[in-house]
């Protein structure tokens, strides 16, 4: 029998420090409109938390995985190959309400949601998931609720309508997030047609 640990020297579980995901990002003008919306909502909703920087705003399409070390090169290569082979047209995305998602009471995500304006995102996410699975990239195939996280704060509130935030999605990206470090490294970017 092999002894794996010595008494008093048990292995400490390592927490993930890296995340790999595919996303769409609003263009710069739209990101600035979202930033202005957050500031307009502060007195109405009572936001106290710091807003995410405009360049970090995104809609996660597929969470590829969390890792203790940077994502494995072979996985990144499979994701890039699958994403690069996807040929689909550009589409519009529109978000028209804000709501708080469940989370820790003092750290709830406040997000932008859409109704029929996110149908293109849902279709695109499903098509991307199909090519990823065919490339051997295990992605969850559950319920997808397109949203843009604005900030994290205390409390919560029911959906509130806002003036629609709309843009044409012309590309998608592969992002390596350094968890807890507010650092995103872009590992790939692919244009949609049209």
C-alpha positions as CSV (number, residue, x, y, z in Angstrom):
1,X,0.0,0.0,0.0
2,X,1.3,3.4,-1.0
3,X,1.1,6.3,1.5
4,X,0.0,9.4,-0.4
5,X,0.3,11.9,2.5
6,X,1.9,12.1,5.9
7,X,-0.2,12.8,8.9
8,X,-0.4,16.5,9.5
9,X,0.8,17.2,5.9
10,X,-2.4,16.6,4.0
11,X,-2.5,18.1,0.5
12,X,-4.3,21.4,0.4
13,X,-6.8,21.6,-2.4
14,X,-5.9,24.1,-5.0
15,X,-8.5,26.6,-6.2
16,X,-8.9,27.5,-9.8
17,X,-7.0,30.6,-10.8
18,X,-7.8,30.6,-14.6
19,X,-11.0,30.5,-16.6
20,X,-11.5,29.9,-20.3
21,X,-14.7,31.1,-22.0
22,X,-16.1,32.2,-25.4
23,X,-18.0,35.5,-25.5
24,X,-19.4,38.4,-27.5
25,X,-18.5,41.9,-26.5
26,X,-20.4,45.1,-27.2
27,X,-18.6,47.5,-29.5
28,X,-17.0,50.5,-27.9
29,X,-19.9,52.9,-28.4
30,X,-22.4,50.3,-27.0
31,X,-20.1,49.7,-24.0
32,X,-20.1,53.4,-23.3
33,X,-23.9,53.5,-23.5
34,X,-24.0,50.6,-21.0
35,X,-21.7,52.5,-18.7
36,X,-23.9,55.6,-18.9
37,X,-27.0,53.4,-18.1
38,X,-25.3,52.1,-14.9
39,X,-24.7,55.7,-13.7
40,X,-28.4,56.6,-14.6
41,X,-29.6,53.7,-12.6
42,X,-27.5,54.3,-9.5
43,X,-30.0,56.8,-7.8
44,X,-33.0,54.7,-8.9
45,X,-31.8,51.3,-7.9
46,X,-29.3,52.3,-5.2
47,X,-26.2,50.7,-6.8
48,X,-23.2,51.1,-4.5
49,X,-20.9,48.6,-6.2
50,X,-18.2,49.5,-8.7
51,X,-19.2,49.0,-12.3
52,X,-17.3,46.6,-14.4
53,X,-14.9,48.4,-16.8
54,X,-16.4,49.0,-20.2
55,X,-13.7,46.7,-21.9
56,X,-14.8,43.8,-19.6
57,X,-18.5,43.9,-20.5
58,X,-19.5,40.7,-22.4
59,X,-22.0,38.0,-22.9
60,X,-20.6,34.6,-22.0
61,X,-21.5,32.1,-24.7
62,X,-19.7,29.0,-23.4
63,X,-17.7,28.4,-20.2
64,X,-15.0,26.0,-21.4
65,X,-13.4,25.4,-18.0
66,X,-11.7,26.5,-14.8
67,X,-8.1,25.6,-14.1
68,X,-5.5,25.8,-11.4
69,X,-2.8,26.4,-14.0
70,X,-3.3,28.4,-17.3
71,X,-5.6,26.5,-19.7
72,X,-3.9,23.6,-21.5
73,X,-2.6,24.4,-25.0
74,X,-4.3,21.4,-26.6
75,X,-7.7,22.5,-25.3
76,X,-7.1,26.1,-26.5
77,X,-6.1,24.7,-29.9
78,X,-9.2,22.6,-30.2
79,X,-11.4,25.6,-29.2
80,X,-9.6,27.9,-31.8
81,X,-10.0,25.3,-34.6
82,X,-13.7,24.8,-33.8
83,X,-14.4,28.5,-33.6
84,X,-12.4,29.3,-36.7
85,X,-14.5,26.8,-38.7
86,X,-17.9,28.4,-37.7
87,X,-19.3,30.5,-40.6
88,X,-22.4,32.4,-39.6
89,X,-23.8,35.9,-40.4
90,X,-23.7,38.9,-38.0
91,X,-26.9,39.5,-36.0
92,X,-28.4,42.0,-33.7
93,X,-28.6,41.7,-29.9
94,X,-30.8,43.8,-27.8
95,X,-31.1,44.1,-24.0
96,X,-34.1,45.9,-22.4
97,X,-34.2,45.2,-18.6
98,X,-32.0,45.1,-15.6
99,X,-32.3,42.6,-12.8
100,X,-30.3,41.1,-9.9
101,X,-29.3,37.4,-10.1
102,X,-29.1,35.2,-7.1
103,X,-25.7,35.0,-5.4
104,X,-24.1,35.8,-2.1
105,X,-26.3,38.4,-0.4
106,X,-23.4,40.9,-0.4
107,X,-22.2,40.0,-3.9
108,X,-25.1,39.6,-6.3
109,X,-24.6,40.1,-10.0
110,X,-26.7,42.9,-11.5
111,X,-27.3,42.3,-15.1
112,X,-28.8,43.4,-18.4
113,X,-31.3,40.9,-19.9
114,X,-33.3,40.8,-23.1
115,X,-36.4,39.1,-24.3
116,X,-37.0,38.5,-28.0
117,X,-33.9,40.7,-28.7
118,X,-31.6,37.9,-27.7
119,X,-32.9,35.3,-30.0
120,X,-29.9,35.7,-32.3
121,X,-27.5,35.2,-29.4
122,X,-29.3,32.0,-28.4
123,X,-29.2,30.6,-31.9
124,X,-25.5,31.5,-32.2
125,X,-24.6,30.0,-28.9
126,X,-26.3,26.7,-29.8
127,X,-24.4,26.6,-33.2
128,X,-21.1,27.3,-31.5
129,X,-21.8,24.6,-28.9
130,X,-22.4,22.1,-31.7
131,X,-19.0,22.8,-33.3
132,X,-17.2,22.7,-30.0
133,X,-18.7,19.3,-29.1
134,X,-17.8,17.9,-32.5
135,X,-14.2,19.1,-31.8
136,X,-14.1,17.3,-28.5
137,X,-14.5,20.4,-26.3
138,X,-16.8,19.5,-23.5
139,X,-19.2,22.4,-23.0
140,X,-22.4,22.3,-20.9
141,X,-25.6,22.1,-22.9
142,X,-28.0,23.5,-20.4
143,X,-30.2,26.5,-20.2
144,X,-28.6,29.6,-21.7
145,X,-29.8,33.0,-20.4
146,X,-27.9,35.7,-22.3
147,X,-26.9,38.6,-20.0
148,X,-24.3,41.3,-19.4
149,X,-23.1,41.6,-15.9
150,X,-22.9,45.3,-14.9
151,X,-21.6,45.1,-11.4
152,X,-21.8,43.2,-8.1
153,X,-23.6,44.6,-5.1
154,X,-25.7,43.9,-2.1
155,X,-29.5,43.3,-2.1
156,X,-31.6,42.6,-5.1
157,X,-34.5,43.7,-7.2
158,X,-37.1,42.4,-9.7
159,X,-36.6,43.1,-13.4
160,X,-36.9,46.8,-14.4
161,X,-37.3,47.9,-18.0
162,X,-34.7,50.2,-19.6
163,X,-34.3,51.8,-22.9
164,X,-33.1,49.0,-25.2
165,X,-29.3,48.6,-25.7
166,X,-28.8,47.2,-29.2
167,X,-25.8,46.5,-31.3
168,X,-24.8,44.3,-34.2
169,X,-22.7,41.3,-33.1
170,X,-19.9,41.1,-35.7
171,X,-17.4,38.9,-33.9
172,X,-16.8,36.7,-30.9
173,X,-13.7,36.1,-28.7
174,X,-11.9,33.4,-26.7
175,X,-10.9,34.8,-23.3
176,X,-8.5,33.6,-20.7
177,X,-9.6,35.2,-17.4
178,X,-7.2,35.3,-14.5
179,X,-9.6,34.8,-11.6
180,X,-9.6,37.5,-8.9
181,X,-7.1,39.6,-10.9
182,X,-9.4,41.5,-13.2
183,X,-7.2,40.4,-16.1
184,X,-8.5,39.2,-19.4
185,X,-6.2,37.8,-22.1
186,X,-7.8,37.5,-25.5
187,X,-6.7,34.2,-27.1
188,X,-8.7,34.4,-30.3
189,X,-11.1,36.6,-32.2
190,X,-13.3,35.6,-35.1
191,X,-15.4,37.7,-37.4
192,X,-19.0,36.9,-38.4
193,X,-20.1,37.4,-42.0
194,X,-22.0,40.5,-43.2
